[in-house]
């Protein structure tokens, strides 16, 4: 296990390491200045991934779910609005893994970071997607067809124990009253027009404030 030590705090240093009930997926900066504010932890595949859940049971507005970088805020808004109406987020909030109960449905730029660091396949990327000013380090440019490459983390390669489903995953970020964001973990295609009643794959996250 590799660590970054700041004062009395310890944080993971290597992508894909087991940490905090799951696996370290990267750092995010809520200040969008390249300075990390949180470590992102992706839940284990066997217990923290679910297939074919709706973002919402109706194509209607859920106020407070527009953050592109803060899945905790988005998920809390779904809880406040009625978590039973939000199956994808409900799956995440009901998890207890490694003694942790603070799992949530990740936002657009959180899943963007996970794709960049833990891309499961060798498929070509959709080249006009991927810029992320909340990533650490910042990525102002879109990815190319050949970058990012397949992850070097063996457990996250397609077919291994922890790989992200090579399918479209829901993000907690709402686009408008009827649609939400999603990302395809085969090509990195990020789209904002999935009907909320569509059923997609879900992978839970938690985070550690730095």
Secondary structure, 3 states (H helix, E strand, C coil): CCEEEECCEEEECCCCCEECCEEEEEEECCCCCCCCCEEEEEECHHHHEEEEEECCCCCCCCCCCCCCCCHHHHHHHHHHHHHHHCHHHHHHHCCCECCECCCEECCHHHHHHHHHHHCCCCCCCCCCCCCECCECCCECCCCECCECCCCCCHHHCCCCCCCCCCCEEEEEEECCCCEEEEEECCCCCEEEEEECCCEEEEEEEEEEEC
